[in-house]
Amino acid sequence: MAGSECALVRHFVSKAPAAVYYIPEFITPQEETYLLNQVYGVPQTKWTQLSNRRLQNWGGLPHPKGMVLEDLPQWLKTYADQIAKLEVFEGKVPNHVLVNEYEAGQGIMPHVDGPLYFPVVSTISLGSHTLLDFYAPMPIEDAVHVSQAASTSFEDRFMCSILLQPRSLVLVCEDMYKVYLHGIVERKADTVTHDVANLEKCQGLTMGDCLDRARRVSLTIRHVPKTVKAKLLFGTKR
């Protein structure tokens, strides 16, 4: 791990709680185009439509009893292998990817990713920017009624934002993964303020800039530690 810490130290976001790493231009414009072509080249049946976005699931469905492991397609495995070389997954290779598509104005409620995953999440952004917002954890009594508390408690617990530019990679680790909530507010434009903790690592931006959102595709690349073979989970035919 020492070697990876040395490699990542210049990408550490010091103005955010531990630990967030932000790597701008992690992929090239040509790679971005290639990945978007792959995303939109899959059969429509691969998409799952949700109320605020749609997604593709690759690698299997995480489950407390174990994920039935499926091979990642090569266009995703290439980047899972690249991220594994950063050693943030402690020698493990990511085996699960969620492809999320957000139209301008769409987002996701503050949440934690939970214990089914190794406690690191890596995300490559394609097409458009967004602001990933972080919030202090909610008291248990509020968390039980999360839908009722959303309009007030989350806003009161806002900590900072990370600006995710196209082609960037963000790594969310340690307590920022395990404890703090993260989400994307549903709006069509973002204003650059002092709340953007990684602003010094973002090129071509100044305080007060207004950034219009467009369609964004995110590759959320993670490692699911507990996996099983299909025949062990479902049994074999006799």
Salt bridges, closest charged atoms under 4 A:
GLU25 OE1 - ARG167 NE 2.86
GLU32 OE1 - ARG167 NH1 2.90
ASP81 OD2 - LYS77 NZ 2.95
GLU101 OE1 - ARG54 NE 2.72
GLU101 OE2 - ARG215 NE 3.65
GLU103 OE2 - ARG215 NE 2.96
ASP113 OD1 - HIS111 NE2 3.32
ASP113 OD1 - HIS182 NE2 3.44
ASP113 OD2 - ARG222 NH1 3.09
ASP190 OD2 - HIS129 NE2 2.80
ASP190 OD1 - ARG187 NE 2.57
ASP190 OD2 - ARG213 NE 2.80
